Amino acid sequence: MSQPPAPTTTPPAGSPWSAYRGIPLLHTLAGAMVELSETTGLDSFALPYPPETQRALDRTVLACLTRGARPPRSVPELIAWCRTRPVADWPLDLPPDAVSAQDTLLDEDSGLPTELCREWALRTADSAARLEDREIIHTAMRLCREADDPVAYTNFRRLLVDQPVLTSAEAFHVACDHSLAPVQELIGQIYQPAPAGYRRRGEFATCARCRTLLVPVDATDWWCERDYCRRLGGPGIDRRLDADETGTLLQLGRPLRQFVTWPGRAEAELERELHRLGLQVEMWPGFDAYDLRLTFPDGGPVWAVDVKDWAHPALLGRHATPVRRAPGDDEAFWVVPGHRLLDQPDYLRIFNRNRPPHAKEPVLLTDRQLLVRAGRQLVANQAVRDA
């Protein structure tokens, strides 16, 4: 005779995340949704389900039964939960900062994985995809170091930020760019043909804000996979690309788009704002020791800045590590784009609550806070000069 499920208990306040049974399940769910979307598609899958998807369903059913809740009865119903039901409303044992009240794993409009879902899958899951973006960046660093060519590395980073999509003609131009010589073979590997699902009636479109490919969601509308672009309203279209004229259209893989291109757009905007203040800005110094090195005029201080465009402040806090300062750097900061606080007003507090006890650095600021602090530093420098 089967035994009733064991009663569950919530870990006491302040317990580590490892004490919560829902954390591994959330990893599994996020990984399953990403895998399903990138292999068979979330609306066209068929039996047998991918192993990670079946595992996610089985573990969700068990978690629901353990807590006396009705479970999803099938993979389609599980996907419906991920699309329409905030994770905070699932019968999962999760710590307070694991998700916010509105977080879902799939976007309700497009049905595609949200940025939060991909952060859980790619930043915390035990999979090869988890470190794909960092492995590519580290390979570029190594190749450029071996060639003693820091300019090639900077140009590589700018390429990924400014041109996440390449037509055949643009790809040929990049292949002939001698300033990228150490990383040409790597570039050929990280740009892949754009899936047909991004095309509608023989046409692709790119976002005017982040320059990545838009996703057609119905007969007329386009959807940008970046949260920030969607929050600003309907996507502006930067380029309409006729598939018959562009040749093979190439795009960066999703991990690079999310963890390199999109933060890079924020880095580039911050670079422009700091230049307007009159600061000297070096991008990705020391083969990407951090993102921006700010040098104040007339012998002023030098700041090291890393931009972290993460949707999930608790995950970011758990990854907090000191900035790798170079000799001569006076202060170091992490910077999060201010738009992240529109969805999470407590973003900075949640980050600080979840940083490891030993990680006294970095100080996390919004981009606006950094600009205000830089302006005050310039005023202080001027006062010293005038004294």
C-alpha positions in Angstrom: 0.0 0.0 0.0 1.4 3.4 -1.0 2.4 5.8 1.7 1.0 9.4 1.7 3.5 12.1 0.7 5.8 13.3 3.4 4.9 16.7 4.8 7.0 19.6 3.7 8.6 22.2 5.8 9.8 25.6 4.8 13.4 26.3 5.8 13.8 29.0 8.4 14.5 32.6 7.3 18.1 33.1 6.3 18.6 29.6 5.1 20.9 29.1 2.1 19.3 28.5 -1.3 20.5 24.9 -1.2 18.0 24.2 1.6 15.0 24.9 -0.7 13.8 21.9 -2.7 12.3 24.2 -5.4 15.7 25.6 -6.5 16.9 22.5 -8.4 13.5 22.1 -9.9 13.5 25.7 -11.1 16.9 25.0 -12.8 15.4 22.0 -14.5 12.3 23.8 -15.6 14.3 26.7 -17.1 16.7 24.3 -18.8 13.9 22.3 -20.3 12.1 25.3 -21.7 15.3 26.6 -23.3 16.1 23.2 -24.7 12.6 22.6 -26.1 12.5 26.1 -27.7 15.8 25.6 -29.4 15.4 22.0 -30.6 11.8 21.1 -31.5 10.0 24.4 -30.7 7.5 25.0 -27.9 4.5 24.6 -30.3 5.6 21.8 -32.5 7.1 19.1 -30.2 6.2 15.5 -30.5 6.7 12.3 -28.5 9.1 11.2 -27.3 9.8 14.4 -25.4 13.4 15.4 -24.9 14.8 13.9 -21.6 15.1 17.2 -19.9 11.5 18.1 -20.7 10.2 14.8 -19.3 12.3 15.2 -16.3 10.9 18.7 -15.7 7.4 17.4 -15.9 8.0 14.4 -13.6 9.7 16.6 -11.0 7.0 19.2 -11.2 4.3 16.6 -10.7 6.1 15.2 -7.7 6.5 18.6 -6.2 2.8 19.4 -6.6 1.7 16.0 -5.1 4.1 16.5 -2.2 2.5 19.8 -1.4 -1.1 18.6 -2.0 -1.6 20.7 -5.2 -3.0 19.7 -8.6 -0.1 19.0 -11.0 0.1 19.7 -14.7 -1.1 16.6 -16.5 1.0 16.9 -19.6 3.9 18.7 -21.3 1.5 21.1 -23.1 0.0 22.0 -19.7 3.4 22.4 -18.2 4.3 24.8 -21.0 1.0 26.7 -20.4 2.0 27.1 -16.7 5.4 28.5 -17.8 3.7 30.9 -20.1 0.7 32.2 -18.1 1.4 31.4 -14.4 4.0 33.4 -12.5 6.6 31.1 -10.9 5.8 32.7 -7.5 2.3 31.1 -7.7 3.6 27.6 -8.4 3.6 25.1 -5.5 7.3 25.2 -5.2 9.5 25.6 -2.2 11.6 28.7 -3.1 13.5 31.3 -1.1 12.0 34.8 -0.9 14.3 36.4 -3.5 14.2 33.5 -6.1 11.6 35.2 -8.2 9.4 38.3 -8.2 5.6 38.3 -8.2 5.3 38.7 -12.0 8.1 36.4 -13.3 7.2 33.8 -15.8 9.5 31.3 -17.6 7.9 31.9 -21.0 6.8 35.2 -22.5 3.0 35.3 -22.7 2.9 37.0 -26.1 5.5 35.1 -28.0 5.7 31.9 -26.0 9.5 32.1 -26.0 11.8 31.8 -22.9 12.1 35.0 -20.9 15.5 36.5 -20.1 14.9 35.3 -16.5 14.4 31.8 -17.8 17.6 31.9 -19.7 19.5 33.3 -16.8 18.3 30.3 -14.6 19.2 27.9 -17.4 22.5 29.3 -18.6 23.9 30.8 -15.5 23.0 28.1 -13.0 22.2 24.9 -14.8 24.8 22.2 -15.0 25.0 22.1 -18.8 27.5 22.9 -21.6 25.3 25.9 -22.6 25.8 27.4 -19.2 29.3 28.7 -20.0 29.1 29.0 -23.8 29.3 32.8 -23.9 32.3 32.9 -21.5 34.1 30.2 -23.3 33.9 32.1 -26.5 35.0 35.3 -24.9 37.9 33.6 -23.2 39.0 32.0 -26.4 39.0 35.4 -28.1 41.1 36.8 -25.2 43.6 33.9 -25.6 43.9 34.3 -29.3 44.5 38.0 -29.1 46.9 37.7 -26.2 48.9 35.1 -28.2 49.0 37.6 -31.1 49.8 40.5 -28.7 46.9 42.4 -30.3 44.6 44.1 -27.7 43.1 46.2 -30.5 41.8 43.0 -32.2 40.1 42.0 -29.0 38.4 45.4 -28.6 37.3 45.2 -32.3 35.9 41.7 -31.7 33.8 42.9 -28.7 32.5 45.9 -30.7 31.6 43.5 -33.6 29.4 41.4 -31.3 27.8 44.5 -29.9 27.2 46.4 -33.1 26.6 43.6 -35.6 24.9 40.6 -34.0 23.3 40.0 -37.5 25.4 39.8 -40.7 24.3 39.6 -44.3 26.5 37.6 -46.7 28.1 40.9 -47.9 28.7 42.0 -44.3 30.2 38.7 -43.4 32.6 38.9 -46.4 33.6 42.4 -45.3 34.3 41.1 -41.7 36.3 38.2 -43.1 38.5 40.6 -44.9 39.1 42.9 -41.9 42.7 42.5 -41.0 42.1 44.2 -37.6 40.3 41.0 -36.6 42.9 38.6 -37.9 43.5 36.7 -34.6 39.8 35.8 -34.2 38.7 35.2 -37.8 38.3 31.5 -37.3 36.3 32.0 -34.1 34.0 34.5 -35.8 33.2 31.9 -38.5 32.1 29.6 -35.7 29.9 31.9 -33.6 27.8 33.3 -36.4 25.2 30.8 -37.5 22.4 30.8 -40.2 19.3 32.5 -38.9 16.4 30.0 -38.4 13.5 30.2 -40.8 11.2 31.0 -37.9 12.6 34.5 -37.8 11.5 35.1 -41.4 8.0 36.2 -42.5 7.0 36.3 -46.2 10.6 36.1 -47.2 11.7 39.0 -45.0 13.8 39.3 -41.8 13.7 42.4 -39.5 16.2 43.7 -36.9 15.4 45.7 -33.8 16.2 49.4 -34.0 17.4 49.3 -30.3 19.5 46.2 -29.9 20.0 45.2 -33.6 19.1 41.6 -33.1 16.6 39.7 -35.2 12.9 40.3 -34.4 10.5 37.4 -34.1 7.3 37.4 -36.1 4.4 36.7 -33.7 1.4 37.0 -36.0 0.5 38.2 -39.5 1.9 41.8 -39.0 3.6 42.2 -35.6 7.2 41.7 -34.6 8.5 40.8 -31.1 12.0 41.6 -29.6 13.4 38.9 -27.3 15.0 41.7 -25.1 12.9 42.8 -22.2 14.1 46.4 -22.4 13.2 46.8 -26.0 9.7 45.5 -25.4 9.2 47.7 -22.4 9.8 50.8 -24.6 6.8 49.8 -26.8 6.4 48.1 -30.1 9.7 47.3 -31.7 11.2 49.9 -34.0 12.6 48.2 -37.1 16.2 49.0 -38.0 16.5 46.9 -41.1 14.2 44.9 -43.3 16.2 42.2 -45.0 14.9 40.4 -48.1 16.1 36.8 -47.8 16.6 36.6 -51.6 18.9 39.6 -51.5 20.9 39.1 -48.3 22.2 35.6 -49.1 22.7 33.4 -46.0 21.8 35.7 -43.0 23.9 35.0 -40.0 23.3 35.8 -36.3 25.0 35.2 -33.0 23.8 32.4 -30.7 21.4 33.3 -28.0 23.9 33.2 -25.1 26.1 35.7 -26.9 23.1 37.9 -27.7 21.9 38.0 -24.1 25.1 38.1 -22.2 27.4 40.0 -24.6 25.4 42.0 -27.2 22.7 43.4 -24.9 25.0 44.4 -22.0 27.3 45.7 -24.7 24.6 48.1 -25.9 24.3 49.4 -22.3 28.1 49.7 -22.2 28.3 51.6 -25.4 25.6 54.0 -24.3 27.4 54.6 -21.0 30.6 55.2 -22.9 28.9 57.9 -24.9 27.5 59.6 -21.8 30.8 59.5 -20.0 32.6 61.0 -23.1 30.0 63.9 -22.9 31.2 64.6 -19.3 34.7 64.9 -20.6 36.1 61.6 -19.3 38.6 59.4 -21.0 37.0 56.0 -21.5 38.8 52.8 -22.4 36.6 49.9 -23.4 37.4 46.3 -22.2 40.9 47.2 -21.0 43.5 44.6 -20.2 41.8 42.0 -22.5 38.4 42.5 -20.7 39.5 42.7 -17.1 36.3 44.7 -16.9 34.1 46.8 -19.2 35.1 50.5 -18.9 38.1 52.2 -17.5 37.3 55.9 -16.6 40.2 58.3 -16.3 39.3 61.7 -14.8 41.3 64.7 -16.2 44.2 66.5 -14.6 45.4 63.6 -12.6 42.0 62.7 -11.2 41.1 59.1 -10.1 40.7 56.1 -12.3 37.5 54.0 -12.0 37.0 50.4 -13.1 33.4 49.7 -14.2 31.7 46.4 -15.1 28.2 46.5 -16.6 25.8 43.7 -15.5 22.6 43.7 -17.5 20.9 40.8 -15.6 17.1 40.4 -15.1 17.5 38.6 -11.8 19.1 40.6 -9.0 19.4 37.6 -6.6 21.3 35.5 -9.1 23.6 38.5 -9.8 24.2 38.9 -6.1 25.1 35.3 -5.8 27.7 35.8 -8.6 29.2 38.9 -7.0 33.0 38.9 -7.1 35.6 41.7 -6.8 36.4 43.6 -10.0 39.9 42.6 -11.3 41.4 46.0 -10.9 44.5 47.0 -12.9 47.5 48.8 -11.2 46.4 52.5 -10.8 42.7 51.8 -10.5 41.3 53.8 -7.5 37.7 52.5 -7.3 35.6 49.7 -8.8 31.9 49.4 -9.5 29.4 47.1 -11.0 26.7 49.0 -12.9 23.2 47.8 -13.8 21.1 49.6 -16.5 18.4 51.6 -14.8 15.6 49.9 -16.7 16.1 46.8 -14.6 14.7 48.8 -11.6 11.4 49.5 -13.5 10.4 45.8 -13.0 12.3 45.4 -9.7 12.3 48.6 -7.7 14.2 46.7 -4.9 16.8 45.4 -7.4 19.8 46.9 -5.5 18.6 45.7 -2.1 17.9 42.2 -3.4 21.4 42.1 -4.9 23.0 43.1 -1.7 20.9 40.6 0.4 22.2 37.7 -1.8 25.8 38.6 -2.3 28.3 36.2 -0.6 29.4 37.4 2.9 33.0 37.6 1.7 32.2 39.8 -1.4 32.4 43.3 0.1 33.0 44.4 -3.4 31.6 45.3 -5.9 29.4 48.4 -5.1 26.4 48.1 -7.4 25.1 51.3 -9.0 22.6 52.1 -11.7 24.0 53.8 -14.8 22.4 57.1 -13.8 23.9 56.8 -10.3 27.4 56.3 -11.8 27.0 59.3 -14.1 25.9 61.5 -11.1 28.8 60.2 -9.1 31.2 61.0 -11.9 29.8 64.5 -12.3 30.3 65.1 -8.6 33.9 63.8 -8.9 34.5 66.3 -11.7 33.2 69.1 -9.6 35.4 68.0 -6.7 38.4 67.9 -9.0 37.7 71.4 -10.3 37.4 72.7 -6.7 40.9 71.3 -5.9 42.3 72.9 -9.0 40.8 76.3 -8.2 41.9 76.2 -4.5 
